[in-house]
Amino acid sequence: MKNFVQAVVITLLTGLPASAQTLSPEDISKIIDERMSDLNPYQALLNDPDPERSRLAMQVMLESGDPDLVRMALEFGLLSPNPGVKRTAFEAWLKTGPILSFRFDGTNVKDTSFEGTVTGNWNGTINENVGYWRIGVSTYLDEQKCFASTANERDCFITINSDGVFLTPSRLNARATISESGRLEGTGTMYAVDEAVPFSVQLVD
């Protein structure tokens, strides 16, 4: 939501003709209110006092395919203090088949196999001993109760339960939680690397 408002303000300021640059703060505020009027009904749905209606509104918006609605609902859910709402938002978002960007913090990892696992096994990149790797989320596997990855659509990639988010792609076994800032954060055991490696996945831009 915060990022959306910032984008509206930037658009307003950059899109105004030169003759309009002398608008007063009150004038700009009025224009913003008018531009935001279409947003209010959606925000009202998310903030419905009935928790179940709010949850369903978030889920429908996440599954709508509309980028603005998806971002709004994802931010609302992942930044919620309610763990159940966070989980619902995360699971609904995973069903849209996103690509996850992993950031592995190897700055304190002494095992030289770290770089080889990221670049050789996953075809990722390394910058100052921080590894980056992208992998897509595929279909939900009903029998295993988990999400597969685009690299392997038969086995579990992401499993979510009351203990956290478990990630088990090839050559990684990791556990994470959704932080207050809307990121997946945790540690993982990587193939051939003796030390546990901290990692994060940004979910909210």
N, C-alpha and C positions, 0 to 999 in steps of 0.2 A: 504493500500500500504506500509506504514512504517513498519507494523508488518511483512508483507511478505518479505520485504528486510532483516529485522533482522533475520528472520527464515532462509533465504538463507545463510547469513553470518555464523550463528551458525552451520548449516549443513555442510558448507564447512570446518570450523575449526575442528569440531568434527569428520568428516569423513576422514580427511587426515591421511595417515600412518605416523608413527613416523619419518621416513626419510624425510618426506615432510614438517615438522614443521618449517624448516628453509627458507621457501619461503619468498621472499621479499614482501613488501606491493604492489609493482607494479605487481608481479606475481599473488597475490591474487585478485587484482583489475581486471586483465585480465580474470581470471577464473570466477569471478562474472559477468563480462560483457558477457561472453559466456553463462553462465547459464541463464542470464536474457534475452537473445536474443529472446527466445520463448515468453516472456511476452510482449515485445514491441508492437507487432501488436495489442494486446488487449487494451493496454494502449492508443495506437494511436486512436483506435475506440472511446474510452471514451472521448478523448480530441479532437474529431473532431470539427473544427470551426463552423460547422453547428449544432446549438443547437438541432434540431429535430433528426438528425442522432446520435448525442451523447446520447440523451435520449433513443432512440430506442435500441442502442447498450447496454446501461445499463440495460434496461428492458429484452432484450433477454438473456444477461448473467445471470441476476438474476433468470430467469426461466429455465436455462440450466440444473440445477441439479449438475453441476460440482462445488465441494466445493471451489476450488481456484478461479474460475470465479465469483461465487456468492459473496465470501468475497471481491474480488477486486471491483466489481460493487457496492456492498453495502457501502463500505468505500467511494468510489467516490461520491455516491449519498448523503449519510447522512452527509458527511463532506462538502458538497457544500454550498456556501453562498447563493445560489438561493433557496428560499422556495419551488418553484414549483418542482425543481429537488429532493429536500429532500422528498417531498410528494410522487412523482412518485416512488422513490427508496423504501420508506417505504411500500407503497401499494403493489408493486410488490413482496417485500419480504414476506409480510403477506400472499400472495397467495400461498407461498410454505409451509404453515402450521407450522411455528416455535413454539417453546415453549418459552414463556416469563417468565423471572425470575424477580419478583418484590422485591424491597428492600424498606421496610417501615421504615422510621426513627422515632422511637418513643422515642428518648432520652429525648425530652422535653414534652412528653405527660404524663399528670398526671392521666388520666382516666384509672382505672385498667381493664376496659373491652378490652383494646387494645390487650393484650396478649391472652385473650380468643377468640377474633375474629380471630386472625391469626392462633392459634394452634387448636382451637376447631371447628370453622366453615370452615376453609380452609385447615386444616391439614398441616399448615406451621410450621416453626420453629422460635424460638426467641433466640437471643444472645445479651445480654446486652441491652435489650429493642429495638433492631433492628429486625424487622420481615422479614422473607424471605418466598416467596410463588411462586410456579410455576404453570402455566396454559397454555394449548395449544390453538393455533388459529385454527379454523375450516373453513368452507366454507364461501364464500361471499353470503349474502342474498340480492338478487336483489331488492325485493320489499321494504325492510327496508333500503337499501343502507348502509349496515354495515357488519362487519365480526362477525360470531358467534364464540363461544368457544367450545372446545371439551367436556366441562362439560354441556353445554346447546346449542344444535345446532339449536334451534328455535328462540332464542332471540339475540338481539345485544350485542356484547362484546366490539367491537371497532368501533367507528364512526369517520370518518375524514372529516373535512370541513375547511373553511377558518378561523374559530375561534380556531382551534386546534385539538387535538386528545382526544376524549372522551371515557372513559372506564367504562362500566357498567356491570361487572359480578355480580354474586350474592353477596349482602351485601357490595357493593362498588359503589360509584358514584364519578368519578374523571375526571379531565381535565389535559392534559399535552401538552408540546411542545417538538420538537426535538432540543436539545441544540447544541451548536457549537462543542461539543466533541462527538456528535453522540449518545446521550442518550435521552430517554424519561424522562422528569422531570416535576413534577407537585405536586399537592396536591389533596387529596381525602377525602370524608366523608365515614367513615366505620360504619358498623352496631353497634349500642349501644355505640359508642365512641363519646363523646360530642365535641371533638376537631378535627380540620382538621389535617390530617397526611401527611407530605411530603413523596414523594416516587420517585423512579427512576427505570428505566429498561435499562440495558446495551444492546445496539444494535450492537455495533462494539467492538469486542474483542481487 
